[in-house]
Amino acid sequence: MVQLNKEDDSVRSIMMLAQGDGSLQSGVDIIITITGIIAGLDPSLAPNGRGEIMQKIGLLEGEKINNMEGETIKNGIKYSITSSQEIGILFAASKP
């Protein structure tokens, strides 16, 4: 789900709901998609900055994947993630 700013057509927020099938590839696909969302909202951010965001929200801590909850703010953009076995992964990124 994407929310646009009507004044200048810029992206204000993106929300993604995903559920893998338990395979390594589906997990990789979810991580790549989240990385793409981060890069799309803040193209000036270097790859290590995207990795820092993913680490701060807890995405890179594989053992917590079914009960993950975290958030961080970088360059004025709020990133958050929540997960459960029933719902999957809910990732959101929004500008003020």
N, C-alpha and C positions, 0 to 999 in steps of 0.2 A: 504494500500500500504506500503510495507516494502522495504527499501533500505539497502543493505548489503555492508560492506567493503570487497572488493575483496582480500585484503592482508591477513586478518585473519578471514573472514566470520562472523565478529561481526555485530550487527545491528547498522546502522548509523542513520536511521530515520524511523519513523512510522507515517503515515497519515491515519486518519479515517474520513469517511463521514457517518453520521447517521441521520436518521429522525424518530422520534417516531410517534406513532399513536394517541397521546394525552392521553393515559392511564398512570396511575401511574407506572405500571409495565414496560412499554417501557422506561420511564425516568430512572427508577432504573437500567434497563439493560444497558443503555448508560453510566450511571455513573460507574457501575461495570466494564464495558469494558475499560473505560478511566483509572480507577484505576489499572486495570491489565496491561495496556500499560505502565503506570508510573512505576509500580513494575518490569516489565520486563526489562525496560531500565536501571533502577537503583535498583537492588535487595537489596542493602545495606540500602536503605531508609526505615525508620520505618513507620508504618501506619500513625502516626501523621504528618510525613513529606509529605506523599502523600496527606493528607487532606489539609495541608498548601498550596501545589501547586494548588490544585483544588480551594481553596478559593482565592488565588492570581490571578488566571486567570478569576475568576468571575463565575465559574461553579455552585457554591453553592448559588448563588443569583437568586432564582427561578423566580422572577418577570421579569428578563431581558432575559429570555431564547430565545426569538425571535430576539433580537438585541444585542447579546453578542459579546464582543471583548476584549481580554486580553492576556497578555503574562508574563512570568517570567522565570528566569534562576535559576536552582538549581543544584549544583554539576557539573557545566559545561554543563548541558543539557537544551536546550531551549524548553519550553512548550508554546503552543499558542492555542487559540480557537477563532473561529468566528462563528456566527450563523445568520440565517435569516429565515423567515417563508418559503420562496421559496426554499432555498437550504437545510436547516437543520443545523446540527452542523458539523463543520470541526475542528477536533482536530489534532494537529501535535506535535511531540516530536522529537528533533534531537540533535545529538552530533556534536561538531565542526569537 
